[in-house]
């Protein structure tokens, strides 16, 4: 393998995508996003902040947040984000994010923020709705704009925030002169669509409150097998990829295909019963996750090493963010200290 050929490819496109340190990653996160990020890092200049400041928009237990941030960083690294290839860092370690967010809060309107569907959804679930939950998209815009990111690989639910980021960049630029680069949202076509094993018409998600429907990246092999064998199918017995008529079976085929580098239709070939399909899907997922779990165990055993890697990432990130923030400060007309 010619590693040097990979490393020396000119890296033109900068991509950035952040993830909150909220809970462990599951198979849907991995197959739908993280695995794609791990691929992109070899052809683009990739930045991945673990966005701990976004997490504090809702109450967090102080003793837990730091641990969750470290653990998420380790899961990303175990999932294939190589700190020597991409820039993986903790958002709060690069203080430029919060300063830039303030300038952007003053560039976005109350009306625009009020129209964000994620705010409406999340605020409905909170008793205490923090001002930070409302202004969250300005912090997200800072995450992206500080790095002049060209592309933001995100799920559909984040499109609106990326559109708003573009509007904020355009408005800032027209008020104060060229400062920020408006980014593009890219919803990866390659990402597998992984549904809940118990509710196969819903995306796999922790919030569904069906622990048996979610395969965690760090689940024991025995649990993975148990959950996949108990997956909801339907009363027919034909194995065929048909999302509408057979959501449960189609989900297993998507997972099996994604885990073995095939399309769901290709994965369906040769199966006429659910039992063998489930057994093979379970095996494929166990094999897919085995090296990730092994790497995670190594990282978990040596938190100082993860901290060292995160510091390298934060230093790289800060060097870029500081330049952009300085440009913004100058263009908006803040007095130079
Ligand atoms: N808001 C994103 C989410 O809820 C997380 C996020 C924060 C993000 N900053 C970002 C995503 C920057 C992409 C780019 O999933």
Boltz pocket constraint, residues with backbone or C-beta under 6 A from the ligand:
constraints:
  - pocket:
      binder: B
      contacts: [[A, 16], [A, 17], [A, 18], [A, 19], [A, 20], [A, 51], [A, 54], [A, 139], [A, 140], [A, 143], [A, 144], [A, 152], [A, 153], [A, 154], [A, 158], [A, 161]]
      max_distance: 6.0
